[in-house]
Amino acid sequence: MQITDDKLITEAIKVASFAYAPYSQFSVGAALLTTDGRIFCGCNVENLSYGLTICAERSAVFAAVAAGCQNFQKIAIAADTDEPISPCGACRQVLAEFHPTLEIILANFTGKSEQFILSELLPRPSKGILGRP
């Protein structure tokens, strides 16, 4: 079954409603599509110590890895903003660890979206011990 971009955006918007964002009031959702057709979702989870906060994108990646999946096809990221938001630098680097040319769909809750390739957003990612990306 082909997973459409609209389906990923819908899943990202849905999971954003579960975000724990009592400090910023800024809820974000992410839906990560694996190469075998599974979708892993994540939302931001804040902490009073902001450095301990986890973004939606990393939450989705960590859920996929915990389920034994490390092969990703694309990710949709959604927030209730006027313009689609872009992943932070930490999330870009985590995504690049697994797929430096991952398809990225940025969306807001009203249907506006943009698409990028991760390497456009993070042109020179750090390389890990495995030589990736």
Backbone as CSV, one residue per row, in Angstrom:
resi,resn,N_x,N_y,N_z,CA_x,CA_y,CA_z,C_x,C_y,C_z
1,MET,0.839,-1.180,0.000,0.000,0.000,0.000,0.888,1.248,0.000
2,GLN,0.621,2.148,-0.897,1.369,3.401,-1.017,0.901,4.392,0.044
3,ILE,1.819,4.900,0.835,1.507,5.924,1.834,1.712,7.283,1.177
4,THR,0.669,8.078,1.148,0.735,9.389,0.502,1.319,10.436,1.457
5,ASP,1.774,11.525,0.870,2.256,12.648,1.671,1.137,13.184,2.555
6,ASP,-0.083,13.235,2.015,-1.220,13.721,2.798,-1.463,12.849,4.023
7,LYS,-1.300,11.550,3.883,-1.463,10.628,5.014,-0.401,10.919,6.081
8,LEU,0.830,11.124,5.647,1.893,11.439,6.613,1.618,12.754,7.330
9,ILE,1.184,13.757,6.589,0.863,15.050,7.193,-0.263,14.890,8.204
10,THR,-1.301,14.136,7.846,-2.423,13.898,8.754,-1.956,13.232,10.040
11,GLU,-1.074,12.249,9.915,-0.545,11.564,11.099,0.290,12.511,11.959
12,ALA,1.070,13.379,11.315,1.887,14.341,12.058,1.006,15.334,12.817
13,ILE,-0.044,15.795,12.177,-0.977,16.726,12.833,-1.669,16.031,14.007
14,LYS,-2.075,14.791,13.795,-2.767,14.048,14.847,-1.873,13.866,16.081
15,VAL,-0.634,13.462,15.867,0.244,13.198,17.012,0.667,14.495,17.702
16,ALA,0.640,15.612,17.001,0.965,16.896,17.637,0.009,17.186,18.795
17,SER,-1.198,16.668,18.718,-2.171,16.899,19.791,-1.774,16.208,21.092
18,PHE,-0.828,15.274,21.028,-0.354,14.579,22.225,0.913,15.200,22.811
19,ALA,1.410,16.247,22.182,2.645,16.880,22.661,2.490,17.344,24.104
20,TYR,3.593,17.294,24.822,3.646,17.817,26.178,4.443,19.115,26.091
21,ALA,3.720,20.231,26.000,4.358,21.530,25.775,3.813,22.593,26.729
22,PRO,3.898,22.346,28.048,3.317,23.303,28.992,4.088,24.619,29.093
23,TYR,5.336,24.645,28.654,6.156,25.847,28.790,6.090,26.734,27.550
24,SER,6.203,26.136,26.389,6.185,26.927,25.155,4.800,27.027,24.531
25,GLN,3.917,26.115,24.876,2.602,26.028,24.232,2.748,25.829,22.723
26,PHE,3.838,25.195,22.315,4.145,24.996,20.895,4.236,23.500,20.615
27,SER,3.155,22.932,20.096,3.077,21.494,19.846,3.487,21.164,18.418
28,VAL,4.325,20.149,18.302,4.823,19.712,16.997,4.620,18.204,16.893
29,GLY,4.270,17.750,15.696,4.145,16.320,15.439,4.993,15.917,14.253
30,ALA,5.444,14.674,14.267,6.239,14.148,13.158,5.772,12.724,12.851
31,ALA,5.724,12.409,11.564,5.379,11.062,11.107,6.477,10.604,10.163
32,LEU,7.163,9.546,10.553,8.325,9.030,9.837,7.932,7.762,9.096
33,LEU,8.119,7.755,7.788,7.801,6.599,6.950,9.061,5.776,6.727
34,THR,8.974,4.493,7.030,10.103,3.597,6.824,10.049,3.004,5.420
35,THR,11.149,2.433,4.990,11.183,1.861,3.638,10.291,0.635,3.519
36,ASP,9.924,0.029,4.648,9.013,-1.121,4.584,7.552,-0.720,4.799
37,GLY,7.264,0.599,4.766,5.886,1.079,4.790,5.287,1.346,6.158
38,ARG,6.069,1.227,7.210,5.548,1.533,8.542,5.675,3.026,8.814
39,ILE,4.803,3.520,9.664,4.832,4.920,10.086,5.093,4.955,11.588
40,PHE,6.107,5.713,11.985,6.399,5.937,13.400,6.175,7.413,13.676
41,CYS,5.395,7.687,14.704,5.055,9.068,15.033,5.762,9.511,16.305
42,GLY,5.947,10.813,16.397,6.543,11.403,17.589,6.039,12.809,17.787
43,CYS,6.071,13.263,19.020,5.693,14.637,19.342,6.741,15.206,20.290
44,ASN,6.748,16.523,20.423,7.710,17.127,21.339,7.264,16.896,22.783
45,VAL,8.255,16.691,23.633,8.024,16.494,25.062,8.971,17.445,25.781
46,GLU,8.378,18.478,26.387,9.186,19.495,27.043,9.532,19.116,28.477
47,ASN,10.497,19.845,29.005,10.911,19.701,30.386,11.251,21.092,30.885
48,LEU,11.053,21.307,32.164,11.388,22.608,32.743,12.826,22.993,32.432
49,SER,13.713,22.009,32.416,15.083,22.232,31.969,15.080,22.035,30.456
50,TYR,14.973,23.129,29.692,14.745,23.051,28.247,15.723,22.137,27.508
51,GLY,16.949,22.021,28.006,17.919,21.163,27.343,17.519,19.696,27.349
52,LEU,16.596,19.323,28.210,16.118,17.941,28.285,14.894,17.700,27.416
53,THR,14.419,18.739,26.761,13.271,18.619,25.867,13.649,17.787,24.648
54,ILE,12.696,17.009,24.152,12.920,16.234,22.928,11.951,16.729,21.860
55,CYS,12.468,16.901,20.678,11.656,17.360,19.552,10.858,16.200,18.953
56,ALA,9.824,16.531,18.215,8.966,15.527,17.584,9.739,14.646,16.614
57,GLU,10.649,15.233,15.853,11.388,14.477,14.844,12.247,13.390,15.493
58,ARG,12.982,13.780,16.542,13.820,12.801,17.234,12.968,11.770,17.956
59,SER,11.838,12.184,18.474,10.922,11.245,19.125,10.485,10.158,18.142
60,ALA,10.168,10.540,16.919,9.754,9.569,15.890,10.911,8.656,15.500
61,VAL,12.098,9.226,15.316,13.276,8.416,14.963,13.573,7.415,16.071
62,PHE,13.547,7.856,17.314,13.876,6.967,18.426,12.846,5.851,18.553
63,ALA,11.573,6.153,18.282,10.540,5.112,18.316,10.800,4.067,17.228
64,ALA,11.187,4.524,16.044,11.472,3.592,14.941,12.676,2.712,15.281
65,VAL,13.722,3.316,15.784,14.927,2.554,16.126,14.613,1.549,17.233
66,ALA,13.824,1.968,18.220,13.454,1.063,19.308,12.633,-0.123,18.813
67,ALA,11.951,0.046,17.681,11.164,-1.041,17.079,11.985,-1.858,16.082
68,GLY,13.270,-1.520,15.958,14.155,-2.293,15.091,14.283,-1.786,13.672
69,CYS,13.822,-0.572,13.414,13.880,-0.027,12.055,14.866,1.133,11.975
70,GLN,15.740,1.085,10.973,16.701,2.155,10.755,16.716,2.633,9.307
71,ASN,15.755,2.210,8.510,15.702,2.569,7.089,14.476,3.432,6.833
72,PHE,14.734,4.708,6.585,13.655,5.680,6.477,13.513,6.197,5.049
73,GLN,12.285,6.543,4.700,11.979,7.040,3.365,11.681,8.536,3.368
74,LYS,10.813,8.963,4.296,10.465,10.387,4.385,9.859,10.668,5.743
75,ILE,9.799,11.955,6.073,9.213,12.390,7.333,8.373,13.631,7.081
76,ALA,7.209,13.681,7.743,6.363,14.873,7.727,6.423,15.497,9.114
77,ILE,6.563,16.809,9.140,6.662,17.562,10.395,5.591,18.645,10.344
78,ALA,4.755,18.715,11.384,3.633,19.661,11.348,3.496,20.410,12.662
79,ALA,3.106,21.681,12.542,2.823,22.524,13.702,1.728,23.515,13.327
80,ASP,1.076,24.067,14.345,0.003,25.028,14.134,0.614,26.424,14.005
81,THR,1.189,26.677,12.836,1.885,27.924,12.550,1.377,28.492,11.229
82,ASP,1.682,29.749,10.973,1.281,30.349,9.696,2.029,29.709,8.527
83,GLU,3.313,29.495,8.733,4.162,28.873,7.716,4.667,27.540,8.257
84,PRO,4.940,26.579,7.390,5.518,25.318,7.864,6.843,25.578,8.582
85,ILE,7.106,24.772,9.606,8.346,24.923,10.370,9.389,23.936,9.871
86,SER,10.622,24.252,10.146,11.741,23.429,9.723,12.380,22.784,10.947
87,PRO,12.955,21.593,10.815,13.577,20.944,11.969,14.773,21.733,12.493
88,CYS,15.002,21.626,13.788,16.165,22.281,14.394,17.441,21.563,13.942
89,GLY,18.569,22.151,14.224,19.850,21.574,13.821,20.101,20.205,14.412
90,ALA,19.724,20.005,15.683,19.930,18.693,16.311,19.118,17.622,15.592
91,CYS,17.888,17.936,15.257,17.049,16.961,14.549,17.579,16.694,13.144
92,ARG,18.061,17.713,12.490,18.647,17.521,11.153,19.820,16.552,11.228
93,GLN,20.669,16.713,12.239,21.825,15.837,12.369,21.404,14.412,12.697
94,VAL,20.418,14.238,13.569,19.939,12.890,13.897,19.343,12.230,12.656
95,LEU,18.559,12.952,11.900,17.990,12.390,10.669,19.091,12.015,9.686
96,ALA,20.102,12.867,9.578,21.205,12.613,8.642,22.014,11.382,9.027
97,GLU,22.019,11.033,10.292,22.715,9.828,10.746,22.185,8.588,10.020
98,PHE,20.904,8.626,9.696,20.260,7.472,9.077,20.048,7.624,7.576
99,HIS,19.827,8.859,7.101,19.497,9.035,5.687,19.757,10.499,5.290
100,PRO,20.963,10.823,4.818,21.299,12.221,4.529,20.492,12.853,3.399
101,THR,19.817,12.044,2.600,18.973,12.596,1.534,17.499,12.255,1.764
102,LEU,17.115,12.146,3.031,15.737,11.868,3.411,14.804,12.939,2.854
103,GLU,13.629,12.513,2.397,12.608,13.470,1.967,11.964,14.076,3.204
104,ILE,11.828,15.403,3.213,11.260,16.140,4.340,10.019,16.885,3.854
105,ILE,8.906,16.679,4.548,7.668,17.404,4.257,7.383,18.291,5.463
106,LEU,7.353,19.585,5.251,7.043,20.545,6.303,5.618,21.021,6.078
107,ALA,4.802,21.042,7.133,3.393,21.396,6.957,2.867,22.169,8.160
108,ASN,1.823,22.935,7.903,1.086,23.529,9.011,-0.282,22.847,9.087
109,PHE,-1.100,23.247,10.045,-2.368,22.564,10.261,-3.434,22.954,9.246
110,THR,-3.189,23.975,8.438,-4.191,24.413,7.468,-3.943,23.875,6.062
111,GLY,-2.929,23.051,5.908,-2.701,22.401,4.615,-1.561,22.962,3.800
112,LYS,-0.931,23.999,4.266,0.226,24.523,3.540,1.411,23.600,3.788
113,SER,2.132,23.259,2.729,3.289,22.377,2.908,4.398,22.731,1.929
114,GLU,5.588,22.289,2.290,6.775,22.453,1.457,7.566,21.158,1.539
115,GLN,8.335,20.866,0.493,9.141,19.655,0.496,10.602,19.982,0.232
116,PHE,11.457,19.255,0.915,12.891,19.416,0.783,13.551,18.048,0.833
117,ILE,14.799,18.014,0.470,15.669,16.881,0.726,16.545,17.309,1.907
118,LEU,16.763,16.419,2.838,17.503,16.776,4.047,18.840,17.436,3.745
119,SER,19.527,16.981,2.720,20.831,17.567,2.397,20.717,19.045,2.002
120,GLU,19.520,19.498,1.605,19.319,20.927,1.340,19.272,21.710,2.647
121,LEU,18.764,21.088,3.697,18.632,21.749,4.990,19.883,21.586,5.851
122,LEU,20.657,20.533,5.574,21.894,20.265,6.315,22.933,19.799,5.303
123,PRO,23.584,20.753,4.630,24.466,20.396,3.516,25.752,19.678,3.898
124,ARG,26.247,19.840,5.117,27.514,19.204,5.512,27.373,18.580,6.892
125,PRO,26.632,17.475,6.996,26.433,16.845,8.296,27.714,16.270,8.859
126,SER,27.793,16.186,10.170,28.929,15.526,10.813,28.883,14.055,10.486
127,LYS,30.058,13.434,10.364,30.120,12.017,10.067,30.428,11.247,11.335
128,GLY,29.684,10.171,11.543,29.852,9.354,12.728,30.938,8.307,12.549
129,ILE,31.058,7.467,13.524,32.074,6.435,13.537,31.901,5.452,12.377
130,LEU,30.678,5.290,11.908,30.399,4.373,10.800,30.670,5.023,9.443
131,GLY,31.073,6.283,9.463,31.338,6.980,8.206,30.081,7.512,7.561
132,ARG,28.953,7.325,8.236,27.722,7.892,7.717,27.584,9.272,8.308
133,PRO,26.929,10.148,7.721,26.327,10.084,6.394,27.358,10.228,5.308
